Amino acid sequence: MRLNKYISHNTRYSRREADKLIEEGQVSIGKTPIKDFGYDVQTEDKVFLKGKLIKENKELTIIVYNKPKGTLVTKKDDRGRATIYHKLPGKFRHFIPVGRLDYASEGILLLTDNSEVATALMESSLDRTYNLKIDKPISSEMITAMKEGLILDDARAGAHEKSKIYSMEFAPFAGFEIRGEGKNFSKLRVTITEGKNRELRRFFAHFEAKVLDLKRVSFGGISLNNLPTNKTRFFTRREYDDIHQFMKRKKANAKAEVYNAANEKKQAQENLQKKEFQQKQKFNKKD
């Protein structure tokens, strides 16, 4: 694990704060100060921060947070806007959010003190379900795109003005339900399996529809239920069991991929050697 990641995982400091501490010479391996940001912490290493040994966090804690509108999912904002860490209790200051919800969106946000779990959940294809309201009736083109997916060379409509992501591919929605329609609005519940940057806002903006309200109500089968806005709850024992099983499957799949890749490489080498041998035999016969 990279040094800054190790510090953020086992202390209250973020990775950026860890980088600054490393730069200031306040981090050491044993008695040796280290300023190599790319250093990989080894199992036998004893990492000290400001002269105190960092104790590895062996426990896994995950919380469900009902994020309110008007908050950013980040540690700091250069414009002074409120972040989730202004709202969350101080004991969760070092927790890592699983993905993002933009400033104007609300709903379920998982946070954990385990960076490996956070990354695995972020990169997963677990269902994400949203309630949303747009400022137009649903068109047949929208329905087709929700069923079949969409590829946009220019997906800047609906994006943040500073976003550097131009093109985007939208997978078919895992499900959708039209829950209400009027002359100037539609209410939907949609389920997607990705967590791309402002994905739903970009999707509907392609059809010149503005998302008026966006609330994520579940992630990977974990639901908000009756959790009030700006409140948190810890995972239940069953939810922890599900996460442990999810991580076991992920690690088993990763192991299988490495094994299969090694076998494919070995097979390719054997085929090449066989081909070279056959060519050599053929050449010797000609002689």
N, C-alpha and C positions, 0 to 999 in steps of 0.2 A: 504494500500500500504506500502511495506517495506520502511524503512527510506532512504536507499541509492537510491532506485528507485524513491522515492518522490523527493529527491534532484536533481537527474539527469534529471527528467522530467520537473522540474520547474526552473532549473538554467543551466549555461553553463558547469557544471562539469559532467564528466562521472561517472558511478557507482564505478569504481575503485578509482577515485579521491574522490568521496563521502565517501567511506570506510576509506580512509586516513584521511579525515577531521573529521570523527566521532571518529576515533582512537586518533586523536590529541586533542579531547575535544573542537572542534570549533563549534559543533552543540548542540543546546539546545532546549528543549520543554518548552516554557515559559522562566523562569529563571533557569531551572534545566538542567545542562549539561547531555548529554546522550551518552553512549558508547556501547549501546546494538544494535548490527548490525541487529538483528532480530526484532527490535521494529516495530510494525505496526502503522502507523500514523492514528490517529482518526480524524473524521470530525471537532471536536472542537479544535484540537491541533493547536497551533501557533508555527511553527518551525523557529528557528533563526539560521542563518549561519554567523559566525564571527560577531555576535551582530546585524545583520540586518534581519528583518522579510522576509521570503521567500514568495513571492506572487504567488499564484497558477496560472498556465497557463491554462486558460479556452478555448483559441482559438486552432483551429486545423490548422496546416500548413503542407502541403506535397509538396515536390519538386521532379521533375524528373531530374535525372543526367545521362549524357552519360559518363559513366566511361571509362577512357582510359586503355589500356594495361599497365602493369608494375606498377600498384598501388594496394595496399592492402586495403581491407575493414576492417579497424581497427583503433583505436586511435593511438597506438604506435607500433613500431616494434623493437625488440631487436637487429636486424641486420642492423638497420638504413635505411631500404628501404622506398620508398615513400608511403604514405598512401593517401586515398581520402581526408583526412583533411588537407593535405599539398596543395592540389589542389583547394578545395572548398573555397569560400569566408568565412571570419571569422564569419559572422553572422549565418552560418550553423554549427558551430563547435559542438554545443550540440545536433544536430539532430541525430536520430537513424536510421541506415540503415535497410531496410526491406530485411533481408536475406543477402547473400553474392554473390560475383562474385570473383573467384580466381585471383591470381596475373596476369596470362597470358590471362585472359578473359576480354571482354569489353562489353559495351552496357548499357541498361537501368537499373538503380538502383533507387528505390524510397527511400526517406529519410523523416522522419517526427519528429516533436517535441512532439508527443503523443505516449508514450510507449504502451498503450493499443491497439491503432490502428496498431502500428508496429508489435506487437505480433500476433494480429488477422490476419493480412495479411501474415505474415511469416508462420503461421500454417495452412493457408487456402489451398484449392485444386484449387485455381484459375489457369488458364492457364498461362504457361510461354513458350514463343516461342523463338527459337534460330536459327540462321544461323550458320552452322558449316561446316568445311572441314576436311576430314580424309585422311589418306595416303594410302587408299586401295579402290578398287571397292566394291560396296555394294553386300553382299552375301545373299543367300536365308535364311541362318541361322539368319543373322541380321534382315531381314524383319520379319521373324517369331517371333523373340524376341520382336521387336518393336510392333507387333500386339498383342502378347499374354502375354508379361511380361517375367521377368527373375528372378530367385532366385540363388544367388551365396553364397556359404559358404566361399569362399575366393575372396573378391572383392578388394584386395589391389593393383592390377595392375591398373594404372591410378590415384592412390591416391597420396596424399602428403606423402613423406617418413616418416614423424612423425605422421601420422594419426593412431589413435587407433581403427578405425572402420575397421573391417575385413570382416564381412558378410554384405550383402545388398540385399534387395528385390526391384526389379524395376517393377513398375506398367506398364501395357500396355500404350504406348504413346497415347495421345489424338489425335494425327495426325502426319503425316510425308509426306514429298515431296522430291523426288530426283531431284535436280535442275541442276545437271551436273555431268558427269563421264568421267574419262580418265583412262589410263593404271595404273597410280599411285596415283589417287585421286578420291574422290567423294565429291560433295557439296550437302548438305541437308538443309531443313528447318524442324525442329521438334517442336512439342508442347507436353509438359509434365505438369503434375498437382502436382508435388512435387518439393521440393527444397533441396534434400539431398546433402551431402558433395561430391563435384566433381562427381555428378551423371552421367553425359554424358561421361566424360572422363573414368570413371570406366566401364560404359556399353560397349563402343566400344573397350576398352582395353581387355575385355574378348575375343573379336574376333581378338586380336592381331593387332588392328588398332589404330593408334595414332591420336588424335585430333590436327590438325595443327592450326586451327582458330576457335574461339568460340565467338559469339556475341549474346547477348540477345536483341531481338528487341521489345518485348512487355511483359508486366506483367499485368494479370488481365484485359486485354482490353486496357491498357494504352500503347501507342506506342511511339517510339522515333521520328518517322516521320523524319523531317529534322533538328532535334536538333544536332548541331555540337559536336564533341568529346570534352570532358572536359567542357561542358557548362551545365547550369541548366535552368529550367523553373518552374514556379509555376503551380499547378493544375488549370485547368479551372473550371468555376462554375459547369459545367455539371459533371466533374470528381469528384468534391466535393460532389455533390448530390448523385452520385453513391456510394461513400464511406459511406456517412451517411446512405443510405439505406442498404448497406452491413452490417454495424455495428448494425443497428436495427434488421435485420434478425438474426444475430449471437446472439444477446442478447435474442431475442424471443426464438430461438432454445435452448439456454442454460437454459432459464427459464422452457421451456417445458420438458427438460431432467430431471431437478430437480424435477418437479411436477410428472413426470412419475415414477421416481425412488422412490419417497415418496409413491406413490400409490402402487407400486409393493411391497415395504417393508410392508405397511399396510396390503395388501392382504395376504402376506406370514404369517404375524403374526396372522391374522384372521383364515387362514387355519390351522395353528398350534394349535390355541386355540380350533378350531372345532374338530380337530383330537384328542386332549387330552380329550375333553369333551366326545366324542364318546367312547374312550377307557375306560373312567371312568364309563360311563353308562353300557358298556358291562361287566365290572368287577363287578359292583353292582348287575347286573342281575344274575351273577353266584353265588353270595353270597345268 
